[in-house]
Amino acid sequence: MKPQVKLIDLLMVVTGLVGAVLIWLHIDPRGTLLYLSFLFFGSSRVIEFFSTNHFERNNLKEVLKLVTSVLITIIAGSHLIIGGKPMFGVLSLLVLLLAFSTLEPQNDAESETL
């Protein structure tokens, strides 16, 4: 069973890609659109965490996703409020860690049939 991509996630990815292109073309040198997409992405993950069941939250993987999402939100928010040099490397590392934390191991029975 493949996980379904939510429309809001797809919208945030497209907004992030447009923001990255605008930085590359020097139209938006502060990266406002890119960091807004990071801010919305991180805050949506925090909201998603608190909307789950208490027993689902008591999982190390879910707590790791929460901590990573909070860090993404703090870095993107501070960049938008204070401005300054882009912290794209730190944010991309956090998004990569979040992606690794969402990977789920496959069953041996499922992998043998493929």
C-alpha positions in Angstrom: 0.0 0.0 0.0 1.5 3.3 -1.1 1.0 6.4 1.0 -1.2 9.0 -0.6 0.2 12.5 -1.2 -2.0 15.2 0.4 -2.9 18.2 -1.7 -1.5 20.6 0.9 1.9 18.8 0.8 2.0 19.0 -3.0 1.1 22.7 -2.8 3.9 23.3 -0.3 6.5 21.5 -2.4 5.5 23.4 -5.6 5.7 26.7 -3.6 9.1 25.7 -2.3 10.4 24.9 -5.8 9.0 28.2 -7.1 10.7 30.0 -4.2 14.0 28.2 -4.9 13.8 29.3 -8.6 13.1 32.9 -7.6 16.2 32.9 -5.4 18.2 31.4 -8.2 17.0 34.1 -10.6 17.7 36.9 -8.0 14.1 38.0 -8.0 13.6 37.1 -4.3 17.1 37.3 -2.8 15.9 37.0 0.8 14.0 33.8 -0.1 10.7 34.9 1.4 8.5 32.5 -0.6 10.9 29.5 0.0 11.0 30.1 3.8 7.2 30.7 3.9 6.8 27.2 2.4 9.2 25.8 5.0 7.3 27.6 7.8 3.9 26.2 6.6 5.3 22.7 6.1 6.8 22.6 9.6 3.7 24.0 11.3 1.4 21.6 9.4 3.5 18.7 10.7 3.3 20.0 14.3 -0.5 20.4 14.0 -0.7 16.9 12.5 1.2 15.5 15.5 -1.1 17.0 18.0 -4.2 15.9 16.1 -3.2 12.2 16.4 -4.2 9.8 19.1 -2.3 9.9 22.4 -1.1 6.3 21.9 0.2 7.1 18.4 2.1 10.1 19.8 3.9 8.0 22.3 6.2 6.6 19.7 9.9 7.5 19.3 9.5 8.0 15.5 6.6 10.4 16.0 8.5 12.4 18.6 11.5 12.6 16.3 9.2 13.9 13.5 7.8 16.5 16.0 11.2 17.7 17.1 12.4 18.0 13.5 9.2 19.9 12.5 9.6 22.3 15.4 13.2 23.0 14.4 12.1 23.6 10.8 9.4 26.0 12.0 11.8 27.9 14.3 14.5 28.3 11.7 12.1 29.4 8.9 10.2 31.8 11.3 13.4 33.4 12.6 14.7 33.8 9.0 11.5 35.5 8.0 11.3 37.7 11.1 14.9 38.7 11.4 16.1 38.3 7.9 19.7 37.7 7.1 21.7 35.1 5.4 19.8 32.1 4.0 20.0 29.0 6.2 19.0 26.7 3.4 21.6 24.1 4.2 20.3 23.6 7.8 16.7 23.5 6.6 17.5 21.0 3.9 19.3 18.8 6.4 16.2 18.9 8.7 13.9 18.1 5.9 16.1 15.2 5.0 16.1 13.9 8.6 12.3 14.2 8.6 12.1 12.2 5.4 14.4 9.5 6.9 12.2 9.4 10.0 9.1 8.7 8.0 10.5 5.8 6.1 9.0 2.6 7.3 10.8 -0.8 7.1 9.2 -3.3 4.8 7.9 -6.7 5.8 9.9 -9.7 4.8 6.8 -11.2 3.3 6.1 -8.1 1.2 9.7 -7.8 0.0 9.8 -11.4 -1.1 6.8 -11.1 -3.3 8.2 -8.1 -5.2 
